[in-house]
Amino acid sequence: MRTVKFGIIGCGLMGREFASAAARWCHLPEMDVKPEIVAVCDTDSEILKWYTDNFSTIGQVTDDYKELLANGEVEAVYIAVPHNLHAEFYCAAIEAGKHLLGEKPFGIDLEANKTITDCIKKHPEVFVRCSSESPFFPAMQRICRMIEKNAFGQIMEVNSGFLHSSDLNFEKPINWKRMLKFNGEYGCMGDLGMHACHVPFRAGWSPQQVTAILSNIVEERPDGKGGMAPCETWDNATLFCVAEDSASKKEFPLTIKTQRISPGHKNTWYFEVLGTKKSARWSSKQINTLELLEYEGGEQSWQVIDMGHEMTYTSITGGIFEAGFSDSILQMWAAFLYELHHGQAPGKFAGCVTPDEVALSHELFTAALESEKNNSVCEMKQ
Ligand SMILES: NC(=O)c1ccc[n+]([C@@H]2O[C@H](COP(=O)([O-])OP(=O)(O)OC[C@H]3O[C@@H](n4cnc5c(N)ncnc54)[C@H](O)[C@@H]3O)[C@@H](O)[C@H]2O)c1
């Protein structure tokens, strides 16, 4: 069993998820590589106590990411910091020779993403991937295998999205994800978009043009100090794309929807493929349920399948038990480590988002901003 010693930079919400996944690695009995958290970095010292209370393997605690990157024991890093810091932190990690799983959107804007992409190209010895756990649910992986086998026939339409709802509460205080300076112009697309793009891009369905409808619904929020602060970023985005299937060269409509205000949707991923031979749809609202329509002439009827624990990276959990968010995080981390160790993922859809895929998401979100600004259809540069 190879052990990869990790540092975590940015130890908030997502940093804890990774640490917790590392702590239950024994859940994955067939993995021959495992992570060990040896260093943590955050400017908020309060947040680090949870780590040092729970992980005896941590030998370095710092508020300076450069100190962590100078630690020779650290082989790889997970970086989960606000978007304005991505380019600086990711490039520094790559230049320090650390393998990197970086959080999306991988740069606050197209320019920052290009800086990271250029840095990756100069350091091919470093393994770099972007975080997105959305395809690692059992139903999504089943749909992915169907895509791989061309089971859908001609693709007629694909709808993919990620919906949140807590911002419907106008009293919710502002946080960095609602501020231009930290979150960037993409707004909800930067926050949520990579998840919705992951499977379409991996499938080879690339947007050729986009028409975007972006909404800033809540223009100010409580600042947490008794006043109000401007809430500058897009709350909701619906991208109507014409996509091309790279294999058949046929075009079809693809919608990518990312919303912070989708009433009733606490955290809903959904995905739908409509094809001439088969159609499939899944929503994390009914996490265990895959809907499938197989057409061979005659009656058209949707079947409903309970997925249970059909995981890409074998888990000790019994096959009948449903999967949850933390299982998808564990699977994503298995994907990262497997590919780091073996040089390739065990299947087309069993790997994390690549730098090329994340770059395409930036092209799409930038085109969406242009479409909104000019009230136009924006052609994508390929
Ligand atoms: N994959 C997912 O499902 C998912 C979910 C939420 C957020 N994210 C992404 O994760 C990243 C972080 O989001 P989060 O929700 O964990 O945010 P968070 O605010 O909970 O955590 C960010 C942490 O970064 C720390 N930080 C800020 N500046 C720093 C600096 N200079 N040096 C070291 N630490 C610093 C903060 O103190 C904070 O603890 C973002 O890129 C976000 O888009 C991904």
The ligand as an SDF file (V2000), in Angstrom:
LIG
                    3D

 44 48  0  0  0  0  0  0  0  0999 V2000
  -16.6520   20.2800   -4.3900 N   0  0  0  0  0  0  0  0  0  0  0  0
  -17.6630   20.8310   -3.7370 C   0  0  0  0  0  0  0  0  0  0  0  0
  -18.7400   20.2480   -3.6000 O   0  0  0  0  0  0  0  0  0  0  0  0
  -17.4880   22.1740   -3.1100 C   0  0  0  0  0  0  0  0  0  0  0  0
  -18.4100   22.6450   -2.1550 C   0  0  0  0  0  0  0  0  0  0  0  0
  -18.2000   23.8970   -1.5680 C   0  0  0  0  0  0  0  0  0  0  0  0
  -17.1060   24.6500   -1.9430 C   0  0  0  0  0  0  0  0  0  0  0  0
  -16.2330   24.1920   -2.8920 N   0  0  0  0  0  0  0  0  0  0  0  0
  -15.0520   24.9820   -3.3140 C   0  0  0  0  0  0  0  0  0  0  0  0
  -14.0870   24.8810   -2.2690 O   0  0  0  0  0  0  0  0  0  0  0  0
  -13.3370   26.0840   -2.1740 C   0  0  0  0  0  0  0  0  0  0  0  0
  -13.4530   26.5880   -0.7470 C   0  0  0  0  0  0  0  0  0  0  0  0
  -14.8200   26.6670   -0.4200 O   0  0  0  0  0  0  0  0  0  0  0  0
  -15.3300   26.2700    1.0350 P   0  0  0  0  0  0  0  0  0  0  0  0
  -16.8150   26.1280    0.9190 O   0  0  0  0  0  0  0  0  0  0  0  0
  -14.5280   25.1770    1.6220 O   0  0  0  0  0  0  0  0  0  0  0  0
  -15.0290   27.6630    1.7370 O   0  0  0  0  0  0  0  0  0  0  0  0
  -14.7720   27.9840    3.2690 P   0  0  0  0  0  0  0  0  0  0  0  0
  -14.9360   29.4570    3.4050 O   0  0  0  0  0  0  0  0  0  0  0  0
  -15.5490   27.0750    4.1500 O   0  0  0  0  0  0  0  0  0  0  0  0
  -13.2260   27.5940    3.4260 O   0  0  0  0  0  0  0  0  0  0  0  0
  -12.2070   28.3320    2.8320 C   0  0  0  0  0  0  0  0  0  0  0  0
  -11.0730   28.3660    3.8280 C   0  0  0  0  0  0  0  0  0  0  0  0
   -9.9750   29.0330    3.2340 O   0  0  0  0  0  0  0  0  0  0  0  0
   -9.3160   29.7510    4.2830 C   0  0  0  0  0  0  0  0  0  0  0  0
   -8.4490   30.7810    3.7420 N   0  0  0  0  0  0  0  0  0  0  0  0
   -8.8010   31.9870    3.2230 C   0  0  0  0  0  0  0  0  0  0  0  0
   -7.6900   32.6580    2.8690 N   0  0  0  0  0  0  0  0  0  0  0  0
   -6.6360   31.8610    3.1460 C   0  0  0  0  0  0  0  0  0  0  0  0
   -5.2140   32.0150    3.0030 C   0  0  0  0  0  0  0  0  0  0  0  0
   -4.6810   33.1290    2.5060 N   0  0  0  0  0  0  0  0  0  0  0  0
   -4.4170   30.9950    3.4100 N   0  0  0  0  0  0  0  0  0  0  0  0
   -4.9470   29.8620    3.9350 C   0  0  0  0  0  0  0  0  0  0  0  0
   -6.2830   29.6800    4.1080 N   0  0  0  0  0  0  0  0  0  0  0  0
   -7.1100   30.6600    3.7050 C   0  0  0  0  0  0  0  0  0  0  0  0
  -10.4680   30.3240    5.1000 C   0  0  0  0  0  0  0  0  0  0  0  0
  -10.0590   30.7210    6.3840 O   0  0  0  0  0  0  0  0  0  0  0  0
  -11.4350   29.1550    5.0990 C   0  0  0  0  0  0  0  0  0  0  0  0
  -11.2760   28.3180    6.2280 O   0  0  0  0  0  0  0  0  0  0  0  0
  -13.9130   27.0230   -3.2290 C   0  0  0  0  0  0  0  0  0  0  0  0
  -13.1170   26.9450   -4.3840 O   0  0  0  0  0  0  0  0  0  0  0  0
  -15.2980   26.4740   -3.4890 C   0  0  0  0  0  0  0  0  0  0  0  0
  -15.7700   26.7500   -4.8080 O   0  0  0  0  0  0  0  0  0  0  0  0
  -16.4050   22.9630   -3.4520 C   0  0  0  0  0  0  0  0  0  0  0  0
  1  2  1  0
  2  3  2  0
  2  4  1  0
  4  5  1  0
  4 44  2  0
  5  6  2  0
  6  7  1  0
  7  8  2  0
  8  9  1  0
  8 44  1  0
  9 10  1  0
  9 42  1  0
 10 11  1  0
 11 12  1  0
 11 40  1  0
 12 13  1  0
 13 14  1  0
 14 15  2  0
 14 16  1  0
 14 17  1  0
 17 18  1  0
 18 19  2  0
 18 20  1  0
 18 21  1  0
 21 22  1  0
 22 23  1  0
 23 24  1  0
 23 38  1  0
 24 25  1  0
 25 26  1  0
 25 36  1  0
 26 27  1  0
 26 35  1  0
 27 28  2  0
 28 29  1  0
 29 30  1  0
 29 35  2  0
 30 31  1  0
 30 32  2  0
 32 33  1  0
 33 34  2  0
 34 35  1  0
 36 37  1  0
 36 38  1  0
 38 39  1  0
 40 41  1  0
 40 42  1  0
 42 43  1  0
M  CHG  2   8   1  16  -1
M  END
$$$$
